[in-house]
């Protein structure tokens, strides 16, 4: 399952849906919404993942900007399959 492209794409889709819901609820309700709070925690986690992402994809020679943006948006659902060769840069 860890090398299944469909699995990682589904995980990325869930992350995108959470971003959409979290941002929408943050704009309308602020951090009073539990979904917006979870979204904010996920953003912080993604920021903390950036050094791990650089280490994980160092052999793939992916530009640093692409690594930062994809890690901020998708987190480990981008850099783990990229490291394993499931996603090609």
PDB file as gemmi writes it, atoms N, CA and C in Angstrom:
CRYST1    1.000    1.000    1.000  90.00  90.00  90.00 P 1                      
ATOM      1  N   UNK A   1       0.823  -1.191   0.000  1.00  0.00           N  
ATOM      2  CA  UNK A   1       0.000   0.000   0.000  1.00  0.00           C  
ATOM      3  C   UNK A   1       0.867   1.254   0.000  1.00  0.00           C  
ATOM      4  N   UNK A   2       2.025   1.224   0.618  1.00  0.00           N  
ATOM      5  CA  UNK A   2       2.847   2.427   0.730  1.00  0.00           C  
ATOM      6  C   UNK A   2       3.411   2.861  -0.623  1.00  0.00           C  
ATOM      7  N   UNK A   3       3.480   1.957  -1.594  1.00  0.00           N  
ATOM      8  CA  UNK A   3       3.940   2.316  -2.928  1.00  0.00           C  
ATOM      9  C   UNK A   3       2.790   2.436  -3.919  1.00  0.00           C  
ATOM     10  N   UNK A   4       1.573   2.503  -3.419  1.00  0.00           N  
ATOM     11  CA  UNK A   4       0.391   2.623  -4.274  1.00  0.00           C  
ATOM     12  C   UNK A   4       0.105   4.101  -4.544  1.00  0.00           C  
ATOM     13  N   UNK A   5       0.221   4.488  -5.804  1.00  0.00           N  
ATOM     14  CA  UNK A   5       0.014   5.886  -6.188  1.00  0.00           C  
ATOM     15  C   UNK A   5      -1.397   6.364  -5.845  1.00  0.00           C  
ATOM     16  N   UNK A   6      -2.395   5.516  -6.043  1.00  0.00           N  
ATOM     17  CA  UNK A   6      -3.771   5.887  -5.737  1.00  0.00           C  
ATOM     18  C   UNK A   6      -3.980   6.209  -4.266  1.00  0.00           C  
ATOM     19  N   UNK A   7      -3.334   5.457  -3.398  1.00  0.00           N  
ATOM     20  CA  UNK A   7      -3.422   5.712  -1.963  1.00  0.00           C  
ATOM     21  C   UNK A   7      -2.908   7.110  -1.629  1.00  0.00           C  
ATOM     22  N   UNK A   8      -1.731   7.475  -2.160  1.00  0.00           N  
ATOM     23  CA  UNK A   8      -1.143   8.774  -1.860  1.00  0.00           C  
ATOM     24  C   UNK A   8      -1.938   9.909  -2.491  1.00  0.00           C  
ATOM     25  N   UNK A   9      -2.500   9.671  -3.669  1.00  0.00           N  
ATOM     26  CA  UNK A   9      -3.346  10.697  -4.279  1.00  0.00           C  
ATOM     27  C   UNK A   9      -4.610  10.920  -3.455  1.00  0.00           C  
ATOM     28  N   UNK A  10      -5.173   9.841  -2.915  1.00  0.00           N  
ATOM     29  CA  UNK A  10      -6.354   9.975  -2.052  1.00  0.00           C  
ATOM     30  C   UNK A  10      -6.002  10.740  -0.778  1.00  0.00           C  
ATOM     31  N   UNK A  11      -4.852  10.451  -0.198  1.00  0.00           N  
ATOM     32  CA  UNK A  11      -4.409  11.192   0.992  1.00  0.00           C  
ATOM     33  C   UNK A  11      -4.225  12.675   0.673  1.00  0.00           C  
ATOM     34  N   UNK A  12      -3.656  12.972  -0.481  1.00  0.00           N  
ATOM     35  CA  UNK A  12      -3.463  14.366  -0.888  1.00  0.00           C  
ATOM     36  C   UNK A  12      -4.798  15.059  -1.110  1.00  0.00           C  
ATOM     37  N   UNK A  13      -5.758  14.353  -1.652  1.00  0.00           N  
ATOM     38  CA  UNK A  13      -7.087  14.924  -1.850  1.00  0.00           C  
ATOM     39  C   UNK A  13      -7.734  15.264  -0.505  1.00  0.00           C  
ATOM     40  N   UNK A  14      -7.580  14.388   0.469  1.00  0.00           N  
ATOM     41  CA  UNK A  14      -8.122  14.651   1.810  1.00  0.00           C  
ATOM     42  C   UNK A  14      -7.470  15.905   2.401  1.00  0.00           C  
ATOM     43  N   UNK A  15      -6.173  16.053   2.216  1.00  0.00           N  
ATOM     44  CA  UNK A  15      -5.480  17.238   2.713  1.00  0.00           C  
ATOM     45  C   UNK A  15      -6.008  18.500   2.028  1.00  0.00           C  
ATOM     46  N   UNK A  16      -6.209  18.437   0.705  1.00  0.00           N  
ATOM     47  CA  UNK A  16      -6.748  19.602  -0.007  1.00  0.00           C  
ATOM     48  C   UNK A  16      -8.151  19.961   0.480  1.00  0.00           C  
ATOM     49  N   UNK A  17      -8.966  18.955   0.736  1.00  0.00           N  
ATOM     50  CA  UNK A  17     -10.316  19.209   1.253  1.00  0.00           C  
ATOM     51  C   UNK A  17     -10.258  19.826   2.645  1.00  0.00           C  
ATOM     52  N   UNK A  18      -9.339  19.363   3.477  1.00  0.00           N  
ATOM     53  CA  UNK A  18      -9.174  19.948   4.810  1.00  0.00           C  
ATOM     54  C   UNK A  18      -8.700  21.394   4.717  1.00  0.00           C  
ATOM     55  N   UNK A  19      -7.783  21.674   3.780  1.00  0.00           N  
ATOM     56  CA  UNK A  19      -7.347  23.059   3.583  1.00  0.00           C  
ATOM     57  C   UNK A  19      -8.533  23.936   3.183  1.00  0.00           C  
ATOM     58  N   UNK A  20      -9.342  23.456   2.258  1.00  0.00           N  
ATOM     59  CA  UNK A  20     -10.496  24.238   1.796  1.00  0.00           C  
ATOM     60  C   UNK A  20     -11.485  24.479   2.932  1.00  0.00           C  
ATOM     61  N   UNK A  21     -11.796  23.425   3.677  1.00  0.00           N  
ATOM     62  CA  UNK A  21     -12.742  23.558   4.788  1.00  0.00           C  
ATOM     63  C   UNK A  21     -12.169  24.437   5.898  1.00  0.00           C  
ATOM     64  N   UNK A  22     -10.911  24.226   6.243  1.00  0.00           N  
ATOM     65  CA  UNK A  22     -10.285  25.002   7.306  1.00  0.00           C  
ATOM     66  C   UNK A  22     -10.190  26.474   6.956  1.00  0.00           C  
ATOM     67  N   UNK A  23      -9.777  26.769   5.741  1.00  0.00           N  
ATOM     68  CA  UNK A  23      -9.675  28.169   5.325  1.00  0.00           C  
ATOM     69  C   UNK A  23     -11.051  28.822   5.254  1.00  0.00           C  
ATOM     70  N   UNK A  24     -12.015  28.099   4.710  1.00  0.00           N  
ATOM     71  CA  UNK A  24     -13.369  28.645   4.629  1.00  0.00           C  
ATOM     72  C   UNK A  24     -13.965  28.928   5.997  1.00  0.00           C  
ATOM     73  N   UNK A  25     -13.793  28.006   6.911  1.00  0.00           N  
ATOM     74  CA  UNK A  25     -14.323  28.212   8.262  1.00  0.00           C  
ATOM     75  C   UNK A  25     -13.543  29.274   9.023  1.00  0.00           C  
ATOM     76  N   UNK A  26     -12.249  29.365   8.759  1.00  0.00           N  
ATOM     77  CA  UNK A  26     -11.464  30.422   9.413  1.00  0.00           C  
ATOM     78  C   UNK A  26     -11.934  31.801   8.943  1.00  0.00           C  
ATOM     79  N   UNK A  27     -12.201  31.928   7.650  1.00  0.00           N  
ATOM     80  CA  UNK A  27     -12.648  33.216   7.113  1.00  0.00           C  
ATOM     81  C   UNK A  27     -14.008  33.598   7.677  1.00  0.00           C  
ATOM     82  N   UNK A  28     -14.901  32.621   7.823  1.00  0.00           N  
ATOM     83  CA  UNK A  28     -16.262  32.935   8.274  1.00  0.00           C  
ATOM     84  C   UNK A  28     -16.408  32.956   9.791  1.00  0.00           C  
ATOM     85  N   UNK A  29     -15.686  32.079  10.509  1.00  0.00           N  
ATOM     86  CA  UNK A  29     -15.896  31.950  11.949  1.00  0.00           C  
ATOM     87  C   UNK A  29     -14.649  32.196  12.787  1.00  0.00           C  
ATOM     88  N   UNK A  30     -13.524  32.376  12.161  1.00  0.00           N  
ATOM     89  CA  UNK A  30     -12.282  32.510  12.918  1.00  0.00           C  
ATOM     90  C   UNK A  30     -11.888  31.159  13.503  1.00  0.00           C  
ATOM     91  N   UNK A  31     -11.147  31.208  14.589  1.00  0.00           N  
ATOM     92  CA  UNK A  31     -10.712  29.955  15.207  1.00  0.00           C  
ATOM     93  C   UNK A  31     -11.746  29.396  16.182  1.00  0.00           C  
ATOM     94  N   UNK A  32     -12.976  29.890  16.132  1.00  0.00           N  
ATOM     95  CA  UNK A  32     -14.038  29.310  16.956  1.00  0.00           C  
ATOM     96  C   UNK A  32     -14.426  27.931  16.435  1.00  0.00           C  
ATOM     97  N   UNK A  33     -14.185  27.685  15.179  1.00  0.00           N  
ATOM     98  CA  UNK A  33     -14.525  26.393  14.578  1.00  0.00           C  
ATOM     99  C   UNK A  33     -13.433  25.368  14.890  1.00  0.00           C  
ATOM    100  N   UNK A  34     -13.805  24.177  15.358  1.00  0.00           N  
ATOM    101  CA  UNK A  34     -12.802  23.135  15.617  1.00  0.00           C  
ATOM    102  C   UNK A  34     -12.064  22.706  14.350  1.00  0.00           C  
ATOM    103  N   UNK A  35     -12.732  22.744  13.205  1.00  0.00           N  
ATOM    104  CA  UNK A  35     -12.068  22.374  11.951  1.00  0.00           C  
ATOM    105  C   UNK A  35     -10.972  23.389  11.626  1.00  0.00           C  
ATOM    106  N   UNK A  36     -11.226  24.662  11.857  1.00  0.00           N  
ATOM    107  CA  UNK A  36     -10.210  25.694  11.629  1.00  0.00           C  
ATOM    108  C   UNK A  36      -9.040  25.522  12.589  1.00  0.00           C  
ATOM    109  N   UNK A  37      -9.315  25.091  13.800  1.00  0.00           N  
ATOM    110  CA  UNK A  37      -8.246  24.850  14.764  1.00  0.00           C  
ATOM    111  C   UNK A  37      -7.368  23.676  14.327  1.00  0.00           C  
ATOM    112  N   UNK A  38      -8.006  22.596  13.885  1.00  0.00           N  
ATOM    113  CA  UNK A  38      -7.253  21.440  13.388  1.00  0.00           C  
ATOM    114  C   UNK A  38      -6.437  21.845  12.169  1.00  0.00           C  
ATOM    115  N   UNK A  39      -7.025  22.650  11.290  1.00  0.00           N  
ATOM    116  CA  UNK A  39      -6.330  23.123  10.096  1.00  0.00           C  
ATOM    117  C   UNK A  39      -5.080  23.909  10.484  1.00  0.00           C  
ATOM    118  N   UNK A  40      -5.196  24.783  11.471  1.00  0.00           N  
ATOM    119  CA  UNK A  40      -4.045  25.573  11.910  1.00  0.00           C  
ATOM    120  C   UNK A  40      -2.940  24.677  12.464  1.00  0.00           C  
ATOM    121  N   UNK A  41      -3.306  23.654  13.208  1.00  0.00           N  
ATOM    122  CA  UNK A  41      -2.309  22.715  13.742  1.00  0.00           C  
ATOM    123  C   UNK A  41      -1.623  21.975  12.602  1.00  0.00           C  
ATOM    124  N   UNK A  42      -2.380  21.582  11.595  1.00  0.00           N  
ATOM    125  CA  UNK A  42      -1.795  20.887  10.445  1.00  0.00           C  
ATOM    126  C   UNK A  42      -0.821  21.805   9.700  1.00  0.00           C  
ATOM    127  N   UNK A  43      -1.155  23.081   9.565  1.00  0.00           N  
ATOM    128  CA  UNK A  43      -0.240  24.025   8.918  1.00  0.00           C  
ATOM    129  C   UNK A  43       1.069  24.111   9.702  1.00  0.00           C  
ATOM    130  N   UNK A  44       0.979  24.187  11.018  1.00  0.00           N  
ATOM    131  CA  UNK A  44       2.190  24.240  11.849  1.00  0.00           C  
ATOM    132  C   UNK A  44       3.008  22.961  11.683  1.00  0.00           C  
ATOM    133  N   UNK A  45       2.348  21.823  11.670  1.00  0.00           N  
ATOM    134  CA  UNK A  45       3.048  20.550  11.473  1.00  0.00           C  
ATOM    135  C   UNK A  45       3.744  20.533  10.117  1.00  0.00           C  
ATOM    136  N   UNK A  46       3.066  21.021   9.079  1.00  0.00           N  
ATOM    137  CA  UNK A  46       3.673  21.052   7.750  1.00  0.00           C  
ATOM    138  C   UNK A  46       4.904  21.953   7.727  1.00  0.00           C  
ATOM    139  N   UNK A  47       4.856  23.059   8.438  1.00  0.00           N  
ATOM    140  CA  UNK A  47       6.030  23.942   8.524  1.00  0.00           C  
ATOM    141  C   UNK A  47       7.190  23.207   9.187  1.00  0.00           C  
ATOM    142  N   UNK A  48       6.886  22.471  10.241  1.00  0.00           N  
ATOM    143  CA  UNK A  48       7.933  21.721  10.948  1.00  0.00           C  
ATOM    144  C   UNK A  48       8.481  20.561  10.120  1.00  0.00           C  
ATOM    145  N   UNK A  49       7.724  20.111   9.121  1.00  0.00           N  
ATOM    146  CA  UNK A  49       8.157  19.005   8.257  1.00  0.00           C  
ATOM    147  C   UNK A  49       9.154  19.428   7.184  1.00  0.00           C  
ATOM    148  N   UNK A  50       9.313  20.695   6.950  1.00  0.00           N  
ATOM    149  CA  UNK A  50      10.155  21.156   5.845  1.00  0.00           C  
ATOM    150  C   UNK A  50      11.582  20.606   5.919  1.00  0.00           C  
ATOM    151  N   UNK A  51      12.270  20.646   7.072  1.00  0.00           N  
ATOM    152  CA  UNK A  51      13.616  20.050   7.110  1.00  0.00           C  
ATOM    153  C   UNK A  51      13.610  18.553   6.784  1.00  0.00           C  
ATOM    154  N   UNK A  52      12.604  17.829   7.261  1.00  0.00           N  
ATOM    155  CA  UNK A  52      12.502  16.404   6.942  1.00  0.00           C  
ATOM    156  C   UNK A  52      12.302  16.182   5.448  1.00  0.00           C  
ATOM    157  N   UNK A  53      11.508  17.033   4.836  1.00  0.00           N  
ATOM    158  CA  UNK A  53      11.265  16.915   3.398  1.00  0.00           C  
ATOM    159  C   UNK A  53      12.554  17.122   2.614  1.00  0.00           C  
ATOM    160  N   UNK A  54      13.351  18.114   3.012  1.00  0.00           N  
ATOM    161  CA  UNK A  54      14.616  18.336   2.316  1.00  0.00           C  
ATOM    162  C   UNK A  54      15.531  17.129   2.427  1.00  0.00           C  
ATOM    163  N   UNK A  55      15.579  16.529   3.595  1.00  0.00           N  
ATOM    164  CA  UNK A  55      16.400  15.332   3.768  1.00  0.00           C  
ATOM    165  C   UNK A  55      15.854  14.160   2.962  1.00  0.00           C  
ATOM    166  N   UNK A  56      14.541  14.033   2.923  1.00  0.00           N  
ATOM    167  CA  UNK A  56      13.921  12.888   2.260  1.00  0.00           C  
ATOM    168  C   UNK A  56      14.089  12.928   0.744  1.00  0.00           C  
ATOM    169  N   UNK A  57      14.021  14.096   0.153  1.00  0.00           N  
ATOM    170  CA  UNK A  57      14.067  14.176  -1.313  1.00  0.00           C  
ATOM    171  C   UNK A  57      15.401  14.705  -1.833  1.00  0.00           C  
ATOM    172  N   UNK A  58      16.426  14.727  -0.999  1.00  0.00           N  
ATOM    173  CA  UNK A  58      17.735  15.261  -1.399  1.00  0.00           C  
ATOM    174  C   UNK A  58      18.300  14.514  -2.605  1.00  0.00           C  
ATOM    175  N   UNK A  59      18.113  13.209  -2.652  1.00  0.00           N  
ATOM    176  CA  UNK A  59      18.659  12.411  -3.749  1.00  0.00           C  
ATOM    177  C   UNK A  59      17.935  12.664  -5.065  1.00  0.00           C  
ATOM    178  N   UNK A  60      16.742  13.181  -5.025  1.00  0.00           N  
ATOM    179  CA  UNK A  60      15.927  13.385  -6.224  1.00  0.00           C  
ATOM    180  C   UNK A  60      16.205  14.715  -6.917  1.00  0.00           C  
ATOM    181  N   UNK A  61      16.996  15.583  -6.282  1.00  0.00           N  
ATOM    182  CA  UNK A  61      17.367  16.891  -6.846  1.00  0.00           C  
ATOM    183  C   UNK A  61      16.145  17.723  -7.248  1.00  0.00           C  
ATOM    184  N   UNK A  62      15.219  17.829  -6.327  1.00  0.00           N  
ATOM    185  CA  UNK A  62      14.016  18.634  -6.535  1.00  0.00           C  
ATOM    186  C   UNK A  62      14.327  20.062  -6.093  1.00  0.00           C  
ATOM    187  N   UNK A  63      13.919  21.067  -6.867  1.00  0.00           N  
ATOM    188  CA  UNK A  63      14.195  22.457  -6.473  1.00  0.00           C  
ATOM    189  C   UNK A  63      13.637  22.768  -5.078  1.00  0.00           C  
ATOM    190  N   UNK A  64      14.365  23.607  -4.348  1.00  0.00           N  
ATOM    191  CA  UNK A  64      13.983  23.873  -2.958  1.00  0.00           C  
ATOM    192  C   UNK A  64      12.617  24.542  -2.862  1.00  0.00           C  
ATOM    193  N   UNK A  65      12.280  25.421  -3.801  1.00  0.00           N  
ATOM    194  CA  UNK A  65      10.975  26.091  -3.759  1.00  0.00           C  
ATOM    195  C   UNK A  65       9.829  25.107  -3.905  1.00  0.00           C  
ATOM    196  N   UNK A  66       9.986  24.151  -4.816  1.00  0.00           N  
ATOM    197  CA  UNK A  66       8.964  23.121  -5.013  1.00  0.00           C  
ATOM    198  C   UNK A  66       8.822  22.255  -3.762  1.00  0.00           C  
ATOM    199  N   UNK A  67       9.940  21.957  -3.134  1.00  0.00           N  
ATOM    200  CA  UNK A  67       9.902  21.167  -1.899  1.00  0.00           C  
ATOM    201  C   UNK A  67       9.157  21.914  -0.799  1.00  0.00           C  
ATOM    202  N   UNK A  68       9.434  23.195  -0.646  1.00  0.00           N  
ATOM    203  CA  UNK A  68       8.783  23.995   0.409  1.00  0.00           C  
ATOM    204  C   UNK A  68       7.283  24.099   0.153  1.00  0.00           C  
ATOM    205  N   UNK A  69       6.896  24.476  -1.065  1.00  0.00           N  
ATOM    206  CA  UNK A  69       5.474  24.658  -1.379  1.00  0.00           C  
ATOM    207  C   UNK A  69       4.705  23.353  -1.231  1.00  0.00           C  
ATOM    208  N   UNK A  70       5.233  22.281  -1.807  1.00  0.00           N  
ATOM    209  CA  UNK A  70       4.519  20.998  -1.722  1.00  0.00           C  
ATOM    210  C   UNK A  70       4.439  20.485  -0.285  1.00  0.00           C  
ATOM    211  N   UNK A  71       5.473  20.740   0.506  1.00  0.00           N  
ATOM    212  CA  UNK A  71       5.428  20.313   1.909  1.00  0.00           C  
ATOM    213  C   UNK A  71       4.428  21.155   2.697  1.00  0.00           C  
ATOM    214  N   UNK A  72       4.366  22.453   2.429  1.00  0.00           N  
ATOM    215  CA  UNK A  72       3.389  23.293   3.126  1.00  0.00           C  
ATOM    216  C   UNK A  72       1.956  22.898   2.777  1.00  0.00           C  
ATOM    217  N   UNK A  73       1.726  22.520   1.552  1.00  0.00           N  
ATOM    218  CA  UNK A  73       0.367  22.168   1.131  1.00  0.00           C  
ATOM    219  C   UNK A  73       0.030  20.723   1.499  1.00  0.00           C  
ATOM    220  N   UNK A  74       0.922  19.791   1.163  1.00  0.00           N  
ATOM    221  CA  UNK A  74       0.588  18.371   1.303  1.00  0.00           C  
ATOM    222  C   UNK A  74       1.284  17.657   2.459  1.00  0.00           C  
ATOM    223  N   UNK A  75       2.351  18.206   2.975  1.00  0.00           N  
ATOM    224  CA  UNK A  75       3.060  17.557   4.078  1.00  0.00           C  
ATOM    225  C   UNK A  75       3.674  16.230   3.669  1.00  0.00           C  
ATOM    226  N   UNK A  76       3.638  15.277   4.580  1.00  0.00           N  
ATOM    227  CA  UNK A  76       4.280  13.992   4.313  1.00  0.00           C  
ATOM    228  C   UNK A  76       3.609  13.217   3.182  1.00  0.00           C  
ATOM    229  N   UNK A  77       2.377  13.584   2.829  1.00  0.00           N  
ATOM    230  CA  UNK A  77       1.728  12.877   1.716  1.00  0.00           C  
ATOM    231  C   UNK A  77       2.352  13.262   0.376  1.00  0.00           C  
ATOM    232  N   UNK A  78       3.252  14.229   0.382  1.00  0.00           N  
ATOM    233  CA  UNK A  78       4.024  14.537  -0.820  1.00  0.00           C  
ATOM    234  C   UNK A  78       5.431  13.981  -0.730  1.00  0.00           C  
ATOM    235  N   UNK A  79       6.149  14.244   0.367  1.00  0.00           N  
ATOM    236  CA  UNK A  79       7.553  13.883   0.372  1.00  0.00           C  
ATOM    237  C   UNK A  79       7.826  12.400   0.611  1.00  0.00           C  
ATOM    238  N   UNK A  80       6.953  11.686   1.290  1.00  0.00           N  
ATOM    239  CA  UNK A  80       7.172  10.243   1.466  1.00  0.00           C  
ATOM    240  C   UNK A  80       7.057   9.505   0.128  1.00  0.00           C  
ATOM    241  N   UNK A  81       5.964   9.686  -0.633  1.00  0.00           N  
ATOM    242  CA  UNK A  81       5.915   8.977  -1.920  1.00  0.00           C  
ATOM    243  C   UNK A  81       6.960   9.487  -2.920  1.00  0.00           C  
ATOM    244  N   UNK A  82       7.339  10.757  -2.836  1.00  0.00           N  
ATOM    245  CA  UNK A  82       8.373  11.269  -3.727  1.00  0.00           C  
ATOM    246  C   UNK A  82       9.701  10.610  -3.420  1.00  0.00           C  
ATOM    247  N   UNK A  83      10.005  10.451  -2.147  1.00  0.00           N  
ATOM    248  CA  UNK A  83      11.239   9.766  -1.741  1.00  0.00           C  
ATOM    249  C   UNK A  83      11.259   8.331  -2.234  1.00  0.00           C  
ATOM    250  N   UNK A  84      10.102   7.674  -2.202  1.00  0.00           N  
ATOM    251  CA  UNK A  84      10.003   6.273  -2.597  1.00  0.00           C  
ATOM    252  C   UNK A  84       9.877   6.094  -4.111  1.00  0.00           C  
ATOM    253  N   UNK A  85       9.775   7.194  -4.847  1.00  0.00           N  
ATOM    254  CA  UNK A  85       9.677   7.096  -6.294  1.00  0.00           C  
ATOM    255  C   UNK A  85       8.278   6.915  -6.827  1.00  0.00           C  
ATOM    256  N   UNK A  86       7.273   7.041  -5.967  1.00  0.00           N  
ATOM    257  CA  UNK A  86       5.879   6.903  -6.408  1.00  0.00           C  
ATOM    258  C   UNK A  86       5.476   8.127  -7.223  1.00  0.00           C  
ATOM    259  N   UNK A  87       5.874   9.320  -6.750  1.00  0.00           N  
ATOM    260  CA  UNK A  87       5.660  10.564  -7.493  1.00  0.00           C  
ATOM    261  C   UNK A  87       6.995  10.953  -8.111  1.00  0.00           C  
ATOM    262  N   UNK A  88       6.958  11.386  -9.330  1.00  0.00           N  
ATOM    263  CA  UNK A  88       8.180  11.813 -10.016  1.00  0.00           C  
ATOM    264  C   UNK A  88       8.175  13.322 -10.141  1.00  0.00           C  
ATOM    265  N   UNK A  89       9.277  13.923  -9.782  1.00  0.00           N  
ATOM    266  CA  UNK A  89       9.370  15.387  -9.833  1.00  0.00           C  
ATOM    267  C   UNK A  89       9.626  15.863 -11.247  1.00  0.00           C  
TER     268      UNK A  89                                                      
END                                                                             
